[in-house]
Amino acid sequence: MIFSSLIKLTVLGVLLLIVSCTKLDENKLLYDQVTTENFYKTDAELASAVGGAYAPIYSYSNFYFILSETTSDEMVVPQRGSGWYDNGKWVRFSDHTYTRLSNNTDGEINDAWTWAFGGVAGCNKTLLALSKSSSPVALTYVSELKALRAIYYYWLLDLYGNVPIVTDFANTQPPSTKTRKEVYEFVEKELLDNINKLPKTGPADGPNYGRVNYYTAMAALAKLYLNAGVFTGTAQWQKAIDACNIIINSGLYSLAPTYLDNFKRNNTGSPEFIWAIPYDGAKAGGFSLHANTLHGLSAQTYSLVGGAWNGFSAVQEFYQSYIDPAQNPGAQGTVIGLDPKGTPTQGTIDNRLTNFLVGPQYAADGITRLVDGAAEASDPDGQPLTFTPYINMIEPNCWAQAGARISKWQFYPGMNYNLDNDMAIFRFADILLMKAECTARLTGNWNEGTVLATVNNIRAKHGGSGLLPLTALTAASFLMERSREMAFESVKRQDMIRFGYFNASRRFNNADPSNHVNIFPIPEVQLNANPNLVQNPGY
């Protein structure tokens, strides 16, 4: 994995350089630090520079993941007394009352802006340097970087809608806002103009693992077209199907033998990975889900090198959708129930329940019960540490043990602050479900033969042979089955918007007839830095 190793070697230094910028006009500062006069002299330096443009990707799980999941009906970050209050931002993400004052309150809204534009700046910087290089190797990277830049813009398009388009690293003039439709058209054109110059490599291609290739760009196009109706007002279901078909018919990708194969510690090169972040706990960190979700006492279970902060939890109704036979029919067995004590009960056995960590917790020996001496007197399961799917409240005093924990990416002994598990950004099961959805929308029939067959094929392969095939689908049941498969993979916010459920009433969010929260506000710190930016409607 020569190239992915170069990426990892540049992550620690370059990530700090790129992502630390908080203003668009600080591109000049970045450019002044790395110039064509003192860098990019050899092919190895060129490869390292291109690797640097990927560095922000390693913070995907800190920004895009958080904004996509905490605003959905899958994940919640309850306030546990003084813990996880953070000026109330986590509650605002859940109930969609986030603000534009994100420099000191809803920090991830500004951080995600800075992160994505940092990626754009990294691509622009390297493209400028490549244009001045005499090496023939430089030309081979241009299309790759333009496609990568388009993906950064796809995320900006999704999160903020109306953003500036910056392609010239040397231009330090404050850029003007472009409409969401203009940004969509830019992303589409950049991907189409460069896709046929990218290599058609698959998930097992070690030296290119983690790089943008032909199928990465095709998956980005499929996502763009899937959400075109939201982004521009004009649906592009057939274009999405066509892009999905190219990936499916390539023969390079297939469903993994087991669901866990996509999320285990050594999941590099899963046959489902169209594009994945090659995390490495020692060399290329940034993925710290375990620290955000586990209880402090979990350090004794996993011999953690570092602590855990008892934050991220699954919304109990989402957990219920796996074990409730009415929603997820299949063979019954013992599961952790929804009562405040987390009492074992009968429910559907779905292999994808590995997405959650629930029930009594033990020390590393698997025998000694962990005891939370600080457990609230009101918590009915007492001091023995038990993760209960039931969440008594979102604020201000959620029980410390309340909430199923998010364990989709396999935990392992000796985890440090950064996980080794790779994270798929584009996964083959998602492509199959995207095609199925678009087919249903084009035909007006959620029970169209290939749609139902696709859903049941994935369901049997990943959920297990005990699950019963679904005999009929509606838009709502399709979305729920898609959610069980794609849980916590940064797609649910986008899916809920596309299906019209994002602002519906649910436990931690009141119904809101306004759709302005479907995109985030332009952060106030950015508005103050650039007078040419325009705030999104409703903020």
C-alpha positions as CSV (number, residue, x, y, z in Angstrom):
1,M,0.0,0.0,0.0
2,I,2.6,2.5,-1.1
3,F,0.4,5.4,-1.8
4,S,-1.9,4.9,1.2
5,S,1.2,4.7,3.3
6,L,2.3,8.1,2.0
7,I,-1.1,9.5,2.9
8,K,-0.7,8.2,6.4
9,L,2.7,9.7,6.8
10,T,1.4,13.1,5.8
11,V,-1.8,13.1,7.9
12,L,-0.5,14.3,11.2
13,G,1.4,17.3,9.9
14,V,-0.7,18.3,6.9
15,L,-4.1,17.8,8.6
16,L,-3.1,20.4,11.2
17,L,-1.9,22.7,8.5
18,I,-5.0,22.5,6.4
19,V,-7.9,22.1,8.8
20,S,-6.6,24.8,11.2
21,C,-7.6,27.6,8.8
22,T,-10.8,29.3,9.7
23,K,-11.1,31.8,6.9
24,L,-11.2,31.4,3.2
25,D,-8.7,34.1,2.7
26,E,-6.2,32.2,4.7
27,N,-5.5,30.1,1.6
28,K,-2.7,32.6,1.0
29,L,-1.1,31.7,4.3
30,L,-1.2,28.0,3.4
31,Y,0.3,28.7,0.0
32,D,3.1,30.8,1.5
33,Q,4.1,27.9,3.7
34,V,4.5,25.4,0.9
35,T,5.7,26.8,-2.4
36,T,6.7,25.4,-5.7
37,E,10.2,26.7,-5.1
38,N,10.8,24.5,-2.0
39,F,8.7,21.5,-2.7
40,Y,7.4,19.0,-5.4
41,K,10.9,18.6,-6.9
42,T,10.7,14.8,-7.2
43,D,8.0,12.2,-8.0
44,A,8.0,11.1,-4.3
45,E,7.4,14.7,-3.2
46,L,4.5,15.0,-5.7
47,A,3.0,11.8,-4.3
48,S,3.3,13.1,-0.8
49,A,1.7,16.4,-1.8
50,V,-1.2,14.6,-3.3
51,G,-1.5,12.6,-0.1
52,G,-1.7,15.8,1.8
53,A,-4.9,16.7,-0.1
54,Y,-6.5,13.6,1.4
55,A,-5.5,14.5,5.0
56,P,-8.8,16.2,5.9
57,I,-10.6,13.0,5.0
58,Y,-9.3,11.5,8.2
59,S,-11.5,14.0,10.1
60,Y,-14.7,12.9,8.3
61,S,-15.8,11.1,11.4
62,N,-15.5,14.2,13.5
63,F,-17.5,16.5,11.2
64,Y,-19.6,15.1,8.5
65,F,-20.5,12.0,10.5
66,I,-21.5,14.0,13.6
67,L,-23.7,16.5,11.7
68,S,-25.3,13.7,9.7
69,E,-26.0,11.4,12.6
70,T,-26.8,13.7,15.6
71,T,-29.5,15.5,13.5
72,S,-31.1,12.2,12.5
73,D,-33.4,9.7,14.3
74,E,-30.5,7.2,14.8
75,M,-28.1,8.9,17.3
76,V,-28.5,11.2,20.3
77,V,-26.0,12.8,22.6
78,P,-27.9,13.3,25.9
79,Q,-26.9,15.8,28.6
80,R,-25.8,13.7,31.6
81,G,-25.7,16.3,34.3
82,S,-22.7,18.6,33.5
83,G,-21.4,16.0,31.0
84,W,-22.0,16.6,27.3
85,Y,-23.8,19.9,27.9
86,D,-21.4,22.0,25.7
87,N,-23.7,25.0,25.8
88,G,-26.6,22.8,24.7
89,K,-25.4,22.2,21.2
90,W,-26.0,18.4,21.2
91,V,-29.7,18.9,22.2
92,R,-30.0,21.6,19.4
93,F,-28.7,19.1,16.9
94,S,-31.3,16.6,17.9
95,D,-34.2,19.1,18.0
96,H,-33.0,21.1,14.9
97,T,-32.7,24.4,16.7
98,Y,-29.0,24.9,15.8
99,T,-27.7,28.4,15.4
100,R,-25.3,30.3,13.2
101,L,-23.2,31.4,16.2
102,S,-21.1,28.3,15.7
103,N,-17.8,29.8,16.7
104,N,-18.7,29.4,20.3
105,T,-21.9,27.3,20.5
106,D,-22.7,24.8,17.8
107,G,-19.0,24.3,17.0
108,E,-19.3,21.4,14.5
109,I,-21.3,23.6,12.1
110,N,-18.3,25.9,11.7
111,D,-15.8,23.1,12.1
112,A,-17.3,21.1,9.2
113,W,-17.2,24.3,7.0
114,T,-13.6,24.8,7.8
115,W,-12.8,21.1,7.4
116,A,-14.4,20.8,3.9
117,F,-13.0,24.1,2.6
118,G,-9.6,23.0,4.1
119,G,-9.9,20.0,1.8
120,V,-10.7,22.3,-1.2
121,A,-7.8,24.5,-0.3
122,G,-5.5,21.5,-0.1
123,C,-6.6,20.3,-3.6
124,N,-6.3,23.8,-5.1
125,K,-2.8,24.3,-3.6
126,T,-1.6,21.0,-5.0
127,L,-3.2,21.5,-8.4
128,L,-1.4,24.9,-8.6
129,A,1.9,23.3,-7.8
130,L,1.3,20.4,-10.2
131,S,0.7,23.0,-13.0
132,K,4.2,24.3,-12.4
133,S,5.9,21.0,-12.2
134,S,7.9,19.6,-15.2
135,S,7.4,16.0,-14.1
136,P,5.2,14.0,-16.4
137,V,3.9,12.2,-13.3
138,A,2.2,15.5,-12.2
139,L,-0.4,15.2,-15.0
140,T,-1.5,11.8,-13.7
141,Y,-2.7,13.4,-10.4
142,V,-4.7,16.3,-11.8
143,S,-7.9,14.5,-12.5
144,E,-7.7,12.6,-9.2
145,L,-7.4,15.9,-7.3
146,K,-10.2,17.5,-9.2
147,A,-12.5,14.6,-8.5
148,L,-11.4,14.7,-4.8
149,R,-12.2,18.4,-4.7
150,A,-15.6,17.7,-6.2
151,I,-16.3,15.3,-3.4
152,Y,-15.4,18.0,-0.8
153,Y,-17.9,20.2,-2.6
154,Y,-20.5,17.5,-2.6
155,W,-20.3,17.5,1.2
156,L,-20.5,21.3,1.3
157,L,-23.5,21.2,-1.1
158,D,-25.2,18.7,1.1
159,L,-24.6,20.5,4.4
160,Y,-24.8,24.1,3.5
161,G,-26.3,24.3,0.0
162,N,-25.2,27.8,-1.0
163,V,-21.4,28.1,-0.8
164,P,-18.6,29.8,-2.7
165,I,-16.8,27.9,-5.5
166,V,-13.1,28.4,-5.1
167,T,-10.7,26.8,-7.7
168,D,-7.8,29.2,-7.7
169,F,-5.5,28.9,-4.7
170,A,-3.5,32.0,-5.5
171,N,-6.6,34.3,-5.6
172,T,-7.1,35.7,-2.1
173,Q,-10.1,37.9,-2.9
174,P,-13.2,36.9,-0.8
175,P,-15.3,34.7,-3.0
176,S,-19.0,35.2,-3.5
177,T,-21.8,32.7,-2.6
178,K,-23.1,30.5,-5.4
179,T,-26.6,29.0,-5.4
180,R,-27.1,25.4,-4.5
181,K,-28.0,24.6,-8.1
182,E,-24.7,26.2,-9.3
183,V,-22.7,24.2,-6.8
184,Y,-24.5,21.0,-7.9
185,E,-23.7,21.8,-11.6
186,F,-20.0,22.4,-10.7
187,V,-19.7,19.1,-8.8
188,E,-21.4,17.2,-11.7
189,K,-19.2,18.8,-14.3
190,E,-16.0,18.2,-12.4
191,L,-16.8,14.6,-11.9
192,L,-17.9,14.0,-15.5
193,D,-14.9,15.9,-16.9
194,N,-12.4,13.8,-15.0
195,I,-13.9,10.4,-14.3
196,N,-12.7,8.7,-17.5
197,K,-9.1,9.7,-16.7
198,L,-9.2,7.8,-13.4
199,P,-8.1,4.2,-12.9
200,K,-10.7,1.5,-12.8
201,T,-9.3,-0.2,-9.7
202,G,-11.2,-2.2,-7.1
203,P,-11.1,-2.6,-3.4
204,A,-8.3,-5.2,-3.4
205,D,-5.8,-2.9,-5.2
206,G,-3.5,-2.3,-2.3
207,P,-1.2,0.5,-3.6
208,N,-4.3,2.6,-4.5
209,Y,-6.4,1.8,-1.5
210,G,-8.0,4.9,-0.1
211,R,-7.5,6.9,-3.3
212,V,-10.2,8.4,-5.5
213,N,-10.6,6.2,-8.6
214,Y,-13.2,5.8,-11.4
215,Y,-15.7,4.0,-9.2
216,T,-15.3,6.4,-6.3
217,A,-16.2,9.2,-8.7
218,M,-19.1,7.2,-10.1
219,A,-20.4,6.6,-6.6
220,A,-20.2,10.3,-5.9
221,L,-22.2,10.9,-9.1
222,A,-24.8,8.3,-8.0
223,K,-25.1,10.1,-4.7
224,L,-25.4,13.5,-6.4
225,Y,-28.1,12.2,-8.7
226,L,-29.9,10.4,-5.9
227,N,-30.4,13.7,-4.1
228,A,-30.8,15.9,-7.1
229,G,-34.4,16.6,-6.4
230,V,-33.4,18.0,-3.0
231,F,-30.4,19.9,-4.3
232,T,-31.9,21.4,-7.4
233,G,-35.7,20.7,-7.5
234,T,-35.3,18.3,-10.4
235,A,-35.1,14.5,-9.7
236,Q,-32.5,12.5,-11.6
237,W,-33.5,8.9,-10.7
238,Q,-32.5,7.4,-14.1
239,K,-29.0,9.0,-14.0
240,A,-28.6,7.6,-10.5
241,I,-29.5,4.2,-11.7
242,D,-27.1,4.4,-14.6
243,A,-24.2,5.4,-12.3
244,C,-25.1,2.5,-9.9
245,N,-25.3,0.0,-12.8
246,I,-21.8,0.9,-13.9
247,I,-20.5,0.0,-10.4
248,I,-22.6,-3.1,-10.1
249,N,-21.8,-4.4,-13.5
250,S,-18.0,-3.8,-13.1
251,G,-17.8,-7.2,-11.2
252,L,-15.2,-5.7,-8.9
253,Y,-17.6,-5.4,-5.9
254,S,-19.8,-7.7,-4.0
255,L,-21.5,-8.1,-0.6
256,A,-19.1,-9.1,2.1
257,P,-19.4,-12.7,3.4
258,T,-20.7,-11.3,6.8
259,Y,-21.9,-7.9,7.9
260,L,-19.1,-7.6,10.4
261,D,-16.5,-8.0,7.7
262,N,-17.1,-4.4,6.8
263,F,-16.5,-3.1,10.3
264,K,-14.0,-5.4,12.0
265,R,-10.6,-4.1,13.1
266,N,-8.9,-5.6,10.1
267,N,-11.5,-4.6,7.4
268,T,-9.1,-3.2,4.9
269,G,-10.0,-4.2,1.3
270,S,-13.6,-5.4,2.1
271,P,-15.2,-6.4,-1.2
272,E,-17.9,-3.7,-0.5
273,F,-15.5,-0.8,-0.1
274,I,-15.8,1.5,-3.1
275,W,-14.0,4.2,-1.1
276,A,-12.8,3.9,2.5
277,I,-10.7,5.9,4.9
278,P,-7.6,3.8,5.7
279,Y,-7.4,4.6,9.4
280,D,-4.5,3.5,11.5
281,G,-4.5,4.0,15.2
282,A,-0.8,4.7,15.3
283,K,-0.1,6.5,12.0
284,A,-3.4,7.9,10.6
285,G,-5.9,8.6,13.4
286,G,-9.1,10.5,13.5
287,F,-11.7,7.8,14.2
288,S,-12.5,7.8,18.0
289,L,-16.1,6.6,18.1
290,H,-15.4,4.3,21.0
291,A,-14.2,7.1,23.2
292,N,-17.3,9.1,22.4
293,T,-19.8,6.3,23.1
294,L,-18.4,4.1,25.8
295,H,-18.7,4.6,29.6
296,G,-15.6,5.5,31.5
297,L,-15.7,2.1,33.2
298,S,-15.5,0.4,29.7
299,A,-11.7,1.1,29.9
300,Q,-11.7,-2.0,32.1
301,T,-13.5,-4.1,29.5
302,Y,-11.2,-3.2,26.6
303,S,-8.0,-2.2,28.4
304,L,-8.4,1.2,26.8
305,V,-5.3,3.3,26.3
306,G,-7.0,6.5,27.2
307,G,-10.5,7.1,28.6
308,A,-14.1,7.0,27.3
309,W,-16.6,9.9,27.7
310,N,-20.0,8.3,27.8
311,G,-21.7,10.4,25.1
312,F,-23.0,9.1,21.8
313,S,-26.0,6.8,22.1
314,A,-28.6,5.2,19.8
315,V,-32.1,6.5,19.8
316,Q,-34.2,3.8,21.5
317,E,-36.8,3.7,18.8
318,F,-34.1,3.0,16.2
319,Y,-32.8,0.1,18.3
320,Q,-36.3,-1.1,18.7
321,S,-36.7,-1.3,14.9
322,Y,-34.2,-4.2,14.9
323,I,-35.9,-6.3,17.6
324,D,-39.6,-5.6,17.0
325,P,-41.0,-8.5,14.9
326,A,-43.7,-6.2,13.5
327,Q,-41.0,-4.0,11.9
328,N,-38.3,-6.7,11.4
329,P,-39.9,-10.1,11.1
330,G,-37.7,-13.1,11.8
331,A,-36.7,-15.8,14.3
332,Q,-37.1,-14.8,17.9
333,G,-34.5,-15.1,20.6
334,T,-33.3,-13.3,23.7
335,V,-32.5,-9.7,23.3
336,I,-32.1,-6.7,25.6
337,G,-35.5,-5.0,26.1
338,L,-36.7,-1.4,26.2
339,D,-37.7,-1.2,29.8
340,P,-35.6,1.1,32.1
341,K,-33.7,-1.9,33.5
342,G,-32.8,-3.4,30.2
343,T,-34.4,-6.7,31.1
344,P,-33.8,-9.5,28.6
345,T,-36.9,-10.3,26.5
346,Q,-37.9,-12.0,23.3
347,G,-37.2,-10.2,20.0
348,T,-36.0,-10.6,16.5
349,I,-32.4,-11.9,16.1
350,D,-30.7,-9.8,13.5
351,N,-26.9,-10.1,12.9
352,R,-26.8,-6.4,12.5
353,L,-27.5,-5.9,16.2
354,T,-23.8,-5.8,16.4
355,N,-24.4,-2.1,15.6
356,F,-25.3,-1.7,19.3
357,L,-23.7,-2.5,22.7
358,V,-26.3,-3.2,25.3
359,G,-26.8,-5.1,28.5
360,P,-24.6,-5.9,31.5
361,Q,-20.9,-4.9,31.1
362,Y,-18.0,-6.8,32.4
363,A,-14.3,-6.4,33.0
364,A,-11.8,-7.9,30.6
365,D,-12.2,-11.4,32.1
366,G,-15.8,-11.5,31.0
367,I,-16.9,-12.5,34.5
368,T,-16.5,-9.6,36.8
369,R,-19.4,-7.1,36.6
370,L,-18.5,-3.5,36.4
371,V,-20.0,-1.3,39.0
372,D,-20.8,2.4,38.6
373,G,-20.7,3.8,42.1
374,A,-21.8,7.1,40.8
375,A,-25.0,5.8,39.2
376,E,-28.0,7.9,39.9
377,A,-30.3,6.8,42.6
378,S,-33.2,7.2,40.2
379,D,-31.7,4.7,37.7
380,P,-33.8,1.5,38.3
381,D,-31.0,-0.9,37.2
382,G,-28.8,0.3,40.0
383,Q,-25.0,0.5,40.2
384,P,-24.0,-2.6,38.1
385,L,-23.1,-1.1,34.8
386,T,-25.8,-2.0,32.2
387,F,-26.3,-0.2,28.9
388,T,-30.1,0.1,28.5
389,P,-31.6,1.0,25.2
390,Y,-34.2,3.1,27.2
391,I,-33.2,6.8,27.5
392,N,-35.0,8.5,30.3
393,M,-34.5,12.0,28.9
394,I,-32.3,14.0,26.6
395,E,-31.6,16.8,29.1
396,P,-30.6,17.8,31.7
397,N,-30.1,14.6,33.7
398,C,-30.0,11.5,31.5
399,W,-28.8,8.5,33.4
400,A,-25.2,7.7,32.9
401,Q,-26.0,4.1,31.9
402,A,-28.9,5.0,29.6
403,G,-28.7,4.4,25.9
404,A,-27.5,1.6,23.6
405,R,-23.9,2.4,22.7
406,I,-22.7,2.5,19.1
407,S,-20.5,-0.5,18.4
408,K,-20.8,-0.9,14.6
409,W,-17.1,-0.7,14.2
410,Q,-15.7,-3.6,16.2
411,F,-14.1,-2.8,19.5
412,Y,-10.9,-4.6,20.4
413,P,-8.6,-4.9,23.4
414,G,-6.0,-2.1,23.8
415,M,-7.7,0.5,21.8
416,N,-6.0,3.9,22.0
417,Y,-7.7,7.1,21.2
418,N,-7.7,6.3,17.5
419,L,-9.3,3.2,16.0
420,D,-7.6,1.0,13.4
421,N,-10.9,0.1,11.7
422,D,-11.3,1.6,8.2
423,M,-14.5,3.5,7.5
424,A,-16.3,3.2,4.2
425,I,-17.6,6.4,2.7
426,F,-19.1,4.6,-0.3
427,R,-20.2,1.0,0.2
428,F,-21.5,-1.5,-2.3
429,A,-24.7,-2.4,-0.2
430,D,-25.5,1.3,-0.3
431,I,-25.2,1.4,-4.1
432,L,-27.6,-1.6,-4.4
433,L,-30.1,0.0,-2.1
434,M,-29.8,3.4,-4.0
435,K,-30.6,1.6,-7.3
436,A,-33.5,-0.1,-5.7
437,E,-34.9,3.2,-4.3
438,C,-34.5,5.0,-7.6
439,T,-36.2,2.1,-9.4
440,A,-39.2,2.2,-7.0
441,R,-39.5,6.0,-7.5
442,L,-39.3,5.7,-11.3
443,T,-41.9,2.9,-11.5
444,G,-44.0,4.3,-8.6
445,N,-43.9,0.8,-7.1
446,W,-42.0,-0.1,-4.0
447,N,-42.9,-3.7,-4.6
448,E,-41.4,-3.8,-8.0
449,G,-39.7,-7.2,-8.4
450,T,-36.0,-6.1,-8.4
451,V,-36.6,-3.7,-5.5
452,L,-38.0,-6.3,-3.2
453,A,-35.4,-8.9,-4.3
454,T,-32.5,-6.5,-3.7
455,V,-33.8,-5.6,-0.2
456,N,-34.3,-9.2,0.8
457,N,-30.9,-10.3,-0.7
458,I,-29.0,-7.8,1.5
459,R,-31.3,-8.6,4.4
460,A,-30.6,-12.3,4.3
461,K,-26.8,-11.9,3.6
462,H,-26.1,-9.4,6.4
463,G,-29.1,-9.8,8.8
464,G,-28.9,-13.6,8.9
465,S,-30.9,-16.6,7.7
466,G,-33.3,-16.2,10.6
467,L,-34.7,-13.1,9.2
468,L,-37.9,-13.6,7.2
469,P,-38.1,-12.1,3.7
470,L,-40.2,-9.0,3.5
471,T,-43.3,-9.6,1.4
472,A,-44.2,-6.0,0.7
473,L,-42.6,-2.6,0.9
474,T,-43.7,1.0,1.3
475,A,-41.6,4.0,1.2
476,A,-41.5,4.0,5.0
477,S,-40.6,0.3,5.4
478,F,-38.0,0.6,2.7
479,L,-36.3,3.5,4.5
480,M,-36.4,1.5,7.8
481,E,-34.7,-1.5,6.2
482,R,-32.2,0.7,4.5
483,S,-31.5,2.3,7.9
484,R,-30.9,-1.0,9.6
485,E,-28.3,-1.8,7.0
486,M,-26.7,1.6,6.8
487,A,-26.9,2.6,10.4
488,F,-24.4,5.2,11.6
489,E,-22.8,5.5,8.1
490,S,-23.6,9.2,7.7
491,V,-26.5,8.7,5.3
492,K,-29.6,9.0,7.6
493,R,-30.0,12.8,7.7
494,Q,-29.8,12.9,3.9
495,D,-32.2,10.0,3.6
496,M,-34.7,11.5,6.0
497,I,-34.7,14.8,4.0
498,R,-35.1,12.9,0.7
499,F,-38.1,10.9,2.1
500,G,-39.7,13.9,3.7
501,Y,-39.3,12.7,7.3
502,F,-36.5,15.0,8.6
503,N,-38.8,17.5,10.2
504,A,-41.5,15.1,11.3
505,S,-42.4,14.8,15.0
506,R,-40.4,12.2,16.9
507,R,-39.2,11.8,20.5
508,F,-36.4,14.3,20.5
509,N,-37.8,16.6,17.8
510,N,-41.1,18.4,17.4
511,A,-42.7,18.6,14.0
512,D,-41.6,21.7,12.1
513,P,-43.3,22.8,8.9
514,S,-40.3,24.9,7.9
515,N,-37.6,23.1,5.9
516,H,-34.9,25.7,6.4
517,V,-33.1,23.4,8.8
518,N,-32.5,20.9,6.0
519,I,-29.3,22.8,5.4
520,F,-27.2,24.3,8.1
521,P,-26.6,28.0,8.7
522,I,-23.5,29.7,7.2
523,P,-21.4,30.1,10.4
524,E,-21.3,33.6,11.7
525,V,-17.5,33.5,12.0
526,Q,-17.4,33.0,8.2
527,L,-19.9,35.7,7.5
528,N,-17.8,38.1,9.6
529,A,-14.7,37.1,7.7
530,N,-16.2,37.3,4.2
531,P,-18.7,40.0,3.4
532,N,-19.6,38.3,0.1
533,L,-21.2,35.3,1.8
534,V,-25.0,35.2,2.0
535,Q,-26.8,33.6,5.0
536,N,-29.2,30.7,4.2
537,P,-32.9,31.5,4.5
538,G,-34.5,31.1,7.9
539,Y,-31.4,31.9,10.0
